[in-house]
Amino acid sequence: MAQKPLDYNATITDWNLLTDQLVVFRLKQDTPFDGFTPGQYTVLGINYEAGSVSRAYSIGSAPETIAEGLEFYIRRVPEPKGDVALTHLLFNLKAGERLWCAAKPRGHFTIEKAVGAEDPRHKVFIAAGTGLAPFTSMVKSHYLRHGAVDERHIIAHGASYATDLGYREELERIMNSGGRTRYVPTLSRPDASWTGERGRVETHFEGERLAAFERKLGFQPGHLRPENAVVFLCGLQGTIANCLMQLLDRGFVPEDRKIRRALHIPDATHASFFFEQYDSEPIIDLKDEALAESLRARLRAAGVKLEAPEPVA
C-alpha cells in the first residue's frame, strides 16, 4: 500500500554509479542529524504518482563527516516484491535532486551497543554486497578520529564481480598497508584477471578455509574464537545462516533471542555473533527440532554450556 506523500528535506550532492545496478551517493539534509553511531541506519523515501515509498538503509559514512552529508551504498532491486521499489525510483535521480530522509538515525547494530567501545577483541565484519555499509562507517570513523585504522577491525566482503566491490580502493589503502591484511574481498563470479579470494563470503568460514583465512590475517589457525573475537554480519538470510552454523563450531553465540531460546543458550551467556538482516526470511527453521538439536550438539562440542530443555507436561 502506498504511503502518504513526503515533504522532501534532503538533496543528493554526489552520485557515483559503480554499475548500472549499484551506486554510492551522498545527500545533505536540510536539518542534519546531531550525530549518529557507526552501524546505525536511517529511512529514505521518494514520492511517486500514487503516494510515496520508503525504506531503511545503513549509513556508510562516518559521523565525523556529517557536515558533508550522509553516504549510502545501495543496489537496485531487480524484482521488487511490492508494486513499487524505492530503488527503482532512486536510480532515476541524480545530483541536485531531492528526496526525504528521516529526522533521526536508528538501530542498535553498533559496537557500542553489542559489546562496548572498550572491548579489546578483534571485530570480524562479514559483509555480503551492500551489507558492507555499516562496516565502512565503523572503520572510517576510527580512522578519522585516530589517524590510523583499528587493527582489531577485519572486513570480509563478498560480491559477485570486481566492479561490485564498493570502497575497495579506500579499504585496501587504509586496512592493508604495512604488510598487514585486514580487508579481504572475495568474488563468487570472478573473471580470469581476478587474483584475489574466490567464492561466496560465507565459504571462507568453513573448516580449512577458516584456517586459511586466519593465516591470511596473520593469525594462527584457531585464533578466531569468542575469547579473541566477536563477529558482526550484515547481509541476506543465506549468508547469515551459513556463517552462524559454521561459527557455532568455534563457540560463537548469537545475540538473537529466538535462536538462543531454540538452542537452549542461557541468558547469562554473552553473545559473540551479531547480525543485521536485509531480508525477512527466518535465519534457521526453529521448528525443525532435528536441525536445532544438531546445532546444540555443535555448541556443546565447542564447550558452550546449554540449559536443560523444559520437561513436556
C-alpha positions as CSV (number, residue, x, y, z in Angstrom):
1,M,0.0,0.0,0.0
2,A,1.3,3.4,-0.9
3,Q,2.2,5.8,1.8
4,K,1.2,9.5,2.0
5,P,3.4,11.9,0.0
6,L,6.5,13.0,1.9
7,D,7.9,16.5,2.4
8,Y,11.4,16.4,0.9
9,N,14.1,17.5,3.2
10,A,17.4,16.4,1.7
11,T,19.4,16.9,-1.5
12,I,21.6,14.5,-3.3
13,T,25.0,16.1,-3.6
14,D,27.1,13.3,-5.1
15,W,26.1,10.4,-7.3
16,N,28.7,7.7,-8.1
17,L,27.3,4.9,-10.3
18,L,29.6,1.9,-9.8
19,T,27.5,-0.2,-12.2
20,D,24.0,0.1,-13.7
21,Q,22.8,-1.7,-10.6
22,L,25.0,-0.3,-7.8
23,V,25.5,3.2,-6.5
24,V,27.3,5.1,-3.8
25,F,25.7,8.5,-3.2
26,R,25.8,11.3,-0.7
27,L,22.9,13.5,0.5
28,K,22.7,16.6,2.6
29,Q,19.8,17.1,5.0
30,D,18.1,20.4,5.4
31,T,18.4,19.9,9.1
32,P,21.3,17.5,9.7
33,F,21.4,14.8,12.4
34,D,23.1,15.9,15.7
35,G,25.1,12.8,15.2
36,F,24.9,9.0,14.9
37,T,26.8,5.9,15.9
38,P,28.6,3.9,13.2
39,G,26.4,0.9,12.3
40,Q,23.1,2.8,12.5
41,Y,20.7,3.3,9.7
42,T,18.1,5.9,8.6
43,V,15.0,5.8,6.4
44,L,14.9,7.3,2.9
45,G,11.7,8.0,0.9
46,I,10.6,9.1,-2.6
47,N,7.2,10.2,-3.9
48,Y,5.5,8.8,-7.0
49,E,2.1,9.1,-8.6
50,A,0.2,7.0,-6.0
51,G,1.9,8.4,-2.9
52,S,5.4,7.5,-1.6
53,V,7.6,4.6,-0.7
54,S,10.4,4.5,1.9
55,R,12.9,2.0,3.2
56,A,15.7,1.8,5.8
57,Y,19.3,1.9,4.7
58,S,22.6,1.7,6.6
59,I,24.7,4.8,6.7
60,G,28.0,4.2,5.0
61,S,29.8,7.4,6.0
62,A,31.4,8.2,9.3
63,P,29.8,10.6,11.8
64,E,32.9,12.7,11.7
65,T,32.0,13.8,8.2
66,I,28.3,14.5,8.9
67,A,28.8,18.2,7.9
68,E,29.5,16.8,4.3
69,G,26.3,14.8,4.4
70,L,25.3,11.1,4.7
71,E,26.6,8.4,2.3
72,F,24.8,5.3,1.2
73,Y,25.8,2.2,-0.7
74,I,22.7,0.8,-2.5
75,R,21.9,-1.9,-5.0
76,R,18.9,-1.6,-7.4
77,V,16.4,-4.4,-6.5
78,P,15.8,-6.3,-9.7
79,E,12.4,-7.8,-8.9
80,P,10.5,-5.7,-6.3
81,K,8.1,-7.6,-4.0
82,G,5.6,-4.8,-4.0
83,D,4.2,-2.6,-6.7
84,V,7.0,-0.1,-6.4
85,A,10.6,-0.5,-5.2
86,L,12.3,2.5,-3.7
87,T,15.5,1.6,-5.6
88,H,13.7,1.8,-9.0
89,L,12.7,5.4,-8.2
90,L,16.0,6.2,-6.6
91,F,18.1,5.1,-9.6
92,N,16.2,7.7,-11.7
93,L,17.6,10.5,-9.6
94,K,20.9,12.4,-10.0
95,A,22.9,15.0,-8.1
96,G,20.9,18.1,-7.2
97,E,17.6,16.3,-6.9
98,R,15.5,16.0,-3.7
99,L,14.3,13.2,-1.5
100,W,13.1,12.5,2.0
101,C,15.3,11.4,4.9
102,A,14.1,10.5,8.4
103,A,14.8,13.1,11.1
104,K,16.8,10.7,13.3
105,P,19.2,7.7,12.9
106,R,18.0,4.4,14.2
107,G,19.4,0.9,15.1
108,H,21.5,-0.9,17.6
109,F,23.8,-2.8,15.2
110,T,26.8,-1.0,16.7
111,I,30.0,-2.0,18.5
112,E,29.0,0.2,21.4
113,K,25.6,-1.5,21.9
114,A,26.8,-5.0,21.2
115,V,30.0,-5.3,23.3
116,G,31.0,-1.8,24.3
117,A,33.5,0.6,22.7
118,E,36.3,-0.6,25.0
119,D,36.0,-4.3,24.2
120,P,39.6,-5.4,23.3
121,R,38.8,-8.3,20.9
122,H,39.0,-8.4,17.2
123,K,35.9,-7.3,15.4
124,V,35.2,-9.5,12.3
125,F,32.9,-7.7,9.9
126,I,31.3,-10.1,7.4
127,A,29.5,-8.3,4.6
128,A,27.6,-9.6,1.6
129,G,27.1,-7.0,-1.2
130,T,25.9,-3.6,0.2
131,G,25.9,-5.1,3.7
132,L,29.4,-3.5,3.7
133,A,27.9,-0.1,4.5
134,P,27.7,-0.2,8.3
135,F,31.3,-1.5,8.5
136,T,32.7,1.2,6.3
137,S,31.2,3.7,8.8
138,M,32.8,1.9,11.7
139,V,36.2,1.6,10.0
140,K,36.3,5.1,8.6
141,S,35.1,6.6,11.9
142,H,38.1,5.2,13.8
143,Y,40.5,6.1,11.1
144,L,39.3,9.7,11.1
145,R,39.4,10.0,14.9
146,H,42.8,8.4,15.4
147,G,44.6,8.9,12.1
148,A,45.1,5.1,11.8
149,V,42.9,2.1,11.2
150,D,42.0,0.0,14.2
151,E,44.0,-3.3,13.7
152,R,41.2,-5.1,15.6
153,H,38.8,-4.4,12.7
154,I,38.7,-7.1,10.0
155,I,36.4,-7.0,6.9
156,A,35.5,-9.9,4.7
157,H,33.4,-8.6,1.8
158,G,31.7,-10.8,-0.7
159,A,30.4,-9.7,-4.1
160,S,29.8,-11.2,-7.5
161,Y,32.1,-9.2,-9.6
162,A,35.1,-6.9,-9.0
163,T,33.0,-3.9,-10.1
164,D,30.6,-4.7,-7.2
165,L,33.3,-4.1,-4.6
166,G,32.3,-0.7,-3.4
167,Y,35.0,1.1,-1.3
168,R,37.6,-1.5,-2.4
169,E,40.4,1.0,-3.2
170,E,39.8,3.0,0.0
171,L,39.7,-0.1,2.3
172,E,42.8,-1.6,0.7
173,R,44.6,1.6,1.2
174,I,43.8,2.1,4.9
175,M,43.4,-1.5,6.0
176,N,46.1,-3.4,4.1
177,S,49.1,-1.2,4.5
178,G,52.5,-2.1,6.0
179,G,52.2,-5.8,5.2
180,R,49.1,-6.1,7.3
181,T,45.8,-7.6,5.9
182,R,42.6,-6.6,7.5
183,Y,40.3,-6.2,4.4
184,V,39.7,-9.4,2.4
185,P,37.4,-9.1,-0.7
186,T,36.1,-12.3,-2.3
187,L,34.2,-12.8,-5.6
188,S,31.7,-15.5,-6.4
189,R,31.9,-14.8,-10.2
190,P,35.4,-13.6,-10.9
191,D,36.9,-13.2,-14.3
192,A,40.3,-14.5,-15.3
193,S,42.0,-11.3,-14.2
194,W,41.0,-11.6,-10.6
195,T,43.9,-12.8,-8.4
196,G,42.2,-12.4,-5.0
197,E,39.9,-14.7,-3.0
198,R,37.2,-16.7,-4.7
199,G,33.8,-17.9,-3.5
200,R,30.9,-16.6,-1.6
201,V,32.0,-14.8,1.6
202,E,30.4,-17.4,3.9
203,T,32.5,-20.2,2.4
204,H,35.6,-18.7,4.0
205,F,34.3,-19.6,7.4
206,E,34.1,-23.3,6.7
207,G,36.7,-25.8,8.1
208,E,40.1,-25.5,6.4
209,R,39.1,-22.3,4.6
210,L,38.6,-20.6,8.0
211,A,42.1,-21.7,9.0
212,A,43.4,-20.2,5.7
213,F,41.5,-17.0,6.3
214,E,43.2,-16.8,9.8
215,R,46.6,-17.3,8.3
216,K,45.9,-14.6,5.7
217,L,45.3,-12.2,8.6
218,G,48.5,-13.2,10.3
219,F,46.8,-15.4,13.0
220,Q,47.4,-19.0,14.0
221,P,44.6,-21.3,12.9
222,G,42.0,-21.4,15.7
223,H,42.6,-17.8,16.8
224,L,39.1,-16.6,15.9
225,R,37.2,-17.7,18.9
226,P,34.9,-15.7,21.2
227,E,37.7,-15.1,23.7
228,N,39.6,-13.3,20.9
229,A,37.0,-12.0,18.5
230,V,33.3,-11.0,18.0
231,V,31.5,-11.3,14.7
232,F,29.3,-8.8,13.0
233,L,27.5,-9.8,9.9
234,C,25.3,-7.8,7.5
235,G,23.5,-9.4,4.6
236,L,20.8,-11.8,3.5
237,Q,19.4,-14.9,5.2
238,G,21.6,-17.4,3.5
239,T,24.9,-15.7,4.3
240,I,23.9,-15.2,7.9
241,A,22.7,-18.8,8.4
242,N,25.7,-20.4,6.8
243,C,28.2,-18.3,8.8
244,L,26.4,-18.8,12.0
245,M,26.2,-22.6,11.6
246,Q,29.9,-22.7,10.8
247,L,31.0,-20.5,13.6
248,L,29.0,-22.4,16.2
249,D,31.9,-24.9,15.9
250,R,34.2,-22.2,17.3
251,G,31.8,-21.4,20.2
252,F,30.3,-18.2,18.8
253,V,26.9,-17.5,20.4
254,P,24.2,-15.5,18.6
255,E,22.5,-12.5,20.1
256,D,19.1,-13.2,18.5
257,R,16.7,-14.1,21.3
258,K,14.6,-16.6,19.3
259,I,17.6,-18.5,18.2
260,R,19.1,-18.5,21.7
261,R,15.8,-19.9,23.1
262,A,15.6,-22.6,20.4
263,L,19.2,-23.7,21.1
264,H,18.8,-23.5,24.9
265,I,21.5,-20.9,25.3
266,P,21.4,-19.4,28.9
267,D,20.6,-15.7,29.2
268,A,23.8,-15.3,31.1
269,T,26.0,-16.5,28.2
270,H,27.4,-13.5,26.4
271,A,26.7,-13.1,22.7
272,S,29.6,-13.0,20.3
273,F,27.7,-13.2,16.9
274,F,25.6,-10.2,15.9
275,F,23.8,-9.7,12.6
276,E,21.8,-7.1,10.7
277,Q,19.4,-8.8,8.1
278,Y,18.4,-7.3,4.8
279,D,15.5,-9.7,4.2
280,S,12.8,-11.2,6.4
281,E,13.3,-14.9,5.8
282,P,14.0,-16.7,9.1
283,I,17.7,-17.4,9.7
284,I,17.0,-21.0,10.6
285,D,13.9,-23.1,10.8
286,L,13.4,-23.1,14.6
287,K,10.6,-25.6,14.3
288,D,13.0,-28.2,12.8
289,E,13.9,-30.0,16.1
290,A,16.4,-32.3,14.4
291,L,18.2,-29.2,13.0
292,A,18.1,-27.4,16.3
293,E,19.5,-30.4,18.2
294,S,22.3,-30.7,15.7
295,L,23.2,-27.1,16.3
296,R,23.0,-27.6,20.1
297,A,25.4,-30.6,19.7
298,R,27.9,-28.3,17.8
299,L,27.7,-25.7,20.6
300,R,28.3,-28.4,23.3
301,A,31.3,-29.8,21.3
302,A,32.7,-26.2,21.3
303,G,32.4,-26.1,25.1
304,V,29.3,-23.9,25.4
305,K,27.1,-24.9,28.3
306,L,23.4,-25.1,27.4
307,E,20.3,-25.3,29.6
308,A,18.4,-28.5,30.0
309,P,15.2,-28.5,28.0
310,E,12.0,-27.9,29.9
311,P,10.1,-31.1,30.6
312,V,7.0,-31.7,28.4
313,A,3.8,-31.8,30.6
